[in-house]
Amino acid sequence: MADPVTAPARPSRTVLVLRRLDRAAHQRWFLPAVGVFPLSDYALPVLPNQVLLTALAVLHPRRWWALTVTFVTAAGLGALLVAATVHATGPWLLDAIGGGPDALTGVTSQIRRHGLWALAALSLLPWPPRTAVLACALAGIPPWAIAAVVMAVRPLPVAAMAFTAANAPHLLRRLPRIDRLLTAVEADRTPPATTYDMTTPANSSTPRV
């Protein structure tokens, strides 16, 4: 009795998104589409931004600077929109996207003690300062000031990650998760091998369908 054929595992959401973006890398809407992810990360985080950034920089090393500008601009705009929304609607929005004001107590205390310096320090981390932006908005800091700090500081970690990914991809491939994602996307790039009919004349290169 023949063994049942095992269906291939369905690619993860991250792999599917990366494949779609990789195929569209030369389209005009590529960078705006990439910017959707850091823009929406404050309210609806879909993918880890640092993973998306580094994977795309490895796949398209010549565009690492364009990716950096896109991620920083989208992060600043997202911070502005979320902070303005919290100012306009009140703490109820935090119940939906941040777990409520109580979940931000630790960060809020740091913001009230150190002000925007705390936001600047947290913006140096690899991941977006989602909690810090919400805490700043809850503390009453103007949205434009929050966005300005994010825009001023985020270029440092974002550019460092993108530059490293573009120029030293072997370092990132030491991380199993990144290596699996890149391998899956690169496999999708490889065209299927063409077989030739061995019964055709030697000087014929007609592919076998």
N, C-alpha and C positions, 0 to 999 in steps of 0.2 A: 504494500500500500504506500502510495507516494505521500511524502510529507506535505502538509498544507502550506501554501504560499503565504508568507507573512507580509502583510501590507507595510510599505515604508512608513516610518514615523512622520507625522505631519510637522513641517518646520514651525519653529516658534514664531511668535508675533514679531520679535526683534529681527529675526532672519528675513521674514517676509517684507518688513518695512525697508530693511537695508537693501534687499534685492531690487525692490521697486525704485528706490532712490538711486541705486547704482546704475540701473538701466537708463534713468532719466538725467544722468549727470551732465549731459550736453544740451539739455533742453533749457529754455529760458526760465521756466518755472521751477527749476531745480532748487536754487537757493531760497526763494520764498517758501517752497514746500518744506525745506529743512528748517527754516525759521519758525514754522508752526509749532514744533516740538518744544524748544525753549520758551516760546511765547506762552504756551498753554500750561507749562510745567507748574506754575504757581497754583493753578486751580484744578487742573485735570492732568496730573502726571501720567504720561502714557509709556514712555521709555526712559531709562536712565540716560540723561543728557551726556554724561561723560563717556558712556559706552558708544552712543551714537556719534559723537564728535570724533573720538579717536578712531573708530572703525572707518568712517568716511575719509578721514585724513590719510589712513593707510591705503585705502582703495584709490584715492585721488590725491597723491602727495603734492602735486603742483598747485592745488587749490586750497592748501591749508590756511592761507591768509584770508581768502574769501570766506571760508568756513568760520574762521575766528570772528571776522566782522559780523557775519550773519548771526552767530550765537550771541555775541555781546549786545548787538542792537536789539535782538528779540528779547533777551533777558532784561534789558533796561525798559523796553516798552511794556513787557509783561509786568514788571514791578510797578510801573506807573499806573497801569490799568487796575491791577489788583488793589493797590493802596487807595486809589481814588474810589474804587467800588466800596471798600471797607469804610472809608470816610463818609460816603453817601448813604450807605445802607445800615451801618452799625454792626455790632458784634454777631448778629445772627448769621452772617455769611461765613464766619469762622466755624460755626457748627457744621457746615457742609464741607468745607475744604481744609480746615485746620484742626478739627477736633474740639473746637470751642476755646474760649479764652483761657480756661483752666489748663489746657494742654500746653499753652505758651508761657506759663508762669515763669519758668526758669530763664527763658530768653528775654521775656519782657522785663524782668528785673535787671538784666545786664544792659538792656537798651536804656532803661530809665537811669541807670547809674553812669553809663559811659556814652550815651547818645549814639550818634551816627558812627562813632569810632568802633563800636561793637559790630554794627552792620558791615563796616569796611573790613574788619578782621574776618568775619564769617564769610564775606564774599570772596576771600582768598582761597577758600576750600574748593576742591574739584567739583562738587555738586552745587547746584543753584541755591542761593540763600533764601529758600522759600519761607521757612519758619521765621527768620529774622525780618523779612519784609512784612509779613503779617503782624509780627510783634511791633514793628515800628509804626505801622498804620494804626494799630490798637492804641499805641502810646500817644497818638495825635501828631506825629511828625508829618509835615506836608508831603504829599505824594511826589512833587517835583524834586524835593531834597532826597527822598529815598531813591528815586530813579537816577539822580545825578551821581550818588555814591556808587550804585551798582554799575553804571556805565563807566565810572572812573576806575574802579578796582577790578572788575571782571576780566578786562583784557589780559591781565597778568596770568592767572591760572589757565584761562582758555587758550591763549597763545602758546603757553608752555606745553599744554597737552597736545595741541594740534601740531606744533613744530616737532615734538618728540615722536609722535605717531608717524609723521610724514618722513622723517629723516632717520629714525631708528625703530622701524617696525618690529625688529627681532626682539626688542625689549618687551613690547606689548604682547607678543606671541608667547611669552613665558607664562602669561596668565591664561589658564585653561579656558575660561569662558570666552575671552577675546579671540583666542586661537580657533575655537570651535565656530564662532560666528563668522570670522573671516574665511575659514575653510569652506563653510557652507555657501557663502556668497561667491567666492572664487570658483567653486565647482559649478555654479549656475552660469558663470561666464564661459566655461569651456565648451566648445561645440562638440556634438557627438562625433565619434570617429566614423569615417566613411570607409565602407568595405567595397572591394572590387570583385567583380565576377571573374574567377580564375579561368572560366571557359572562353572568355573573349580573347581576341588576338593580342599578342604581346605589346603591339604598338597602340592599343586602344586603352584609353583612360576613362571609359564610361563607367560611372559609379553604379554600383548595384543597389537598387531600390528595395 
